[in-house]
Amino acid sequence: MGLDTVEIIVDIENCFNIHIEDEDAARIRTVGELIDHVWLLVKKEESNSCLNQIIFFRIRKFFTAKHAIIPKEFKPYLRINQIIIKEHLDQVVIDLENELNLTIPNISNCWIINSKSIRFSDTIQDLVDKIIFDNMQFISKEKPISKTTVAGVIKYILKEISGLEIKDIPESAAIANDLGIS
């Protein structure tokens, strides 16, 4: 296992509060196998609710109520810098955190960011993914999560490590060969 793979496993273990045995990690070859293995470890009860959708609609409700944005124009691909004035960024993050009662990542105007941040030029979908990733332990205690949510979080982690977009990470992809992760 290379350093990137170890980082992925550690991020997944921390996110879902699980432990993946080294032997199991060594056998996992594809994104789908990784999702299936993590799902077996976290599965408590299946949920039909889409956590991604729930968080998105809560964020949309916040922005349409407090920032005069028309709901039908609030889309996942909308960039954060299209709806927030840079000078109000810190206050918006505080207000959103209070509204959702979840940890909201720092939104940075710099190209170099840390693991607690996303870029000001990122999309609303990037913000949703990061909120879910950062709050998974809390969220999973509050309500059952779906395998789709597990898959989304794992693909988010793979995106962060590989630099690929989530849409370019199919479950059939070999982690090392197709994603270039060692």
N, C-alpha and C positions, 0 to 999 in steps of 0.2 A: 504494500500500500504506500502510495506517495503522500507527500504532505497535503496536497489538495484533497485527496480522499479522506485523510484523517480529519482535516478541517470540516469536511462535509458531515462525517459521522459525528463529530463532537457537537456541531451546530444542531444536528437532528436530535441527538441525545438530550442536549440542554433545552431545546425547544419543546420537546414532547415529554421530558422528564422520564426517559427510558434508558436502557443500556443495551447496546448491540454488541454481542460477543464478537471477538476478533475473527473467529472461524466463520461466523455467519457473514460478516462484512467482506471477508476474502472471497466468499462464494457468490456474492451479488455482482452481476455483470451489467444488467440493464436498469434503466430508470424504473421500469415497471416492476422488476424484481425488488428494487429498493422500496418502492411504494408498498408493495404487497407485504414485505417483511415488517416495515414500520407499522402498517395497519394491523398486523397480527399482534404487535406489542402494545398498541394503544387502544385497540378496539374494546370498548365497554358496551356500548349499544349504538346501533346504526341510527343516524339522523338523516332525515330527508331535507333538512334545511341547508341552504347554501350559505355558509358563513361569509364568504366573499361578497355575496349579494346583500346580506344583512348589513355588513359594515359599509358597503358602498351607499346603500339607501340612507343609512344614518348620517353619513357624511354629506350626501346630497341634501337631506333635510336641513342640516346645519347651515350649509351655504345658501340655500334658497331662502331660508328664514332670516338669516342675519346679514346676508351680503347681496340681496336683490338679484340673484341669479335665477333665470327661468329654468324650471325642472327639466324640460325636454332638451335644453341645451347643455345640461350637466352630464357629460359622458365620461366613461372610463379613460378614453384617450386624451381628454382635455389636460393640458399642461397646468401645473400648479401656478406657474408665473402668469397664466392667462386670467386667473381669478383672484389672486392675492397681490396687493400692492406690497412691494418689498419692504417699505417702511412699517407696514402693519403686520409683517410676518410673525414676529415673536408673540404678539397679542393674539393673533388668530390661532396659533398653535396652543396657547394656554386655554383659550375659549373652547377649542375643539376637544382638548383633553378633558376639560370639565364636562362638556356636553356628552361625550361618549363614555366617560369614566374608564378610559383605557389610556395606556401610555402612548403618546404620539411622538414619532421620531423628530429630531431636529431637522429643519429644512434649511439647507445650506445654499448659499449663492456661489460657493467655490466648486471647482471641478474635483478637488481632492477632498474626500469626505471620510468619516470614520464609520464604524459599524452601527452607531446610534443615529445616523443621519441618512437623509435622502437629498437629492439635488432639487433646487428651486425649479429647474427645467424638467423634472420628472413628471410623469402623468399621475392622474388621480388613481389609476389602477396600481401604479408603483406604491403610492401611499397606502392603499388598502392592503396590498401584499405585505408591506413592512409592518403595518399595525397588527395584522394577524400573526406574523412571525414573532414580533416582540411581545405579544400578549397571549400566546398559545397556552401556556401553563395555566393562566388565570381563566381564560375562556373555556378550556376543556374541563375545568372543575365546575363551571357554572352550567354548562349544557353539553349534551353529546355532540361529537363532531363526526362529520361524514368522511368516507374514504376520499371523496372529491376534495375536501379541505386538506386532508393529509397530503394528497397528491399536489395540490396547489402550493403548500408550504415547502414541500421537498423541491418542487420545480423552482420556487423562489430562491432557495438556498443554492441550487445548481446554477441558476442565473447569476447570482452574485459571485460565485467562484469562477464560472466559465466565461462570463461576459456575454453570453448568448441571450436572446430574448426568450421569454417563456414559451411563446408560440413555436419556437424552433427547437424545443426539447420534447420530442415525442416519447411515450413510454417504451417504445421499441428500441430507443437509442442505447447503444452500448456506452456506458459512462466513460470508459477510457478511450475507446477507438472513435466513437462518433462525436463526443463532446470535448475530447482532448484533455480530459482531467486525469491526472496521474495519481 
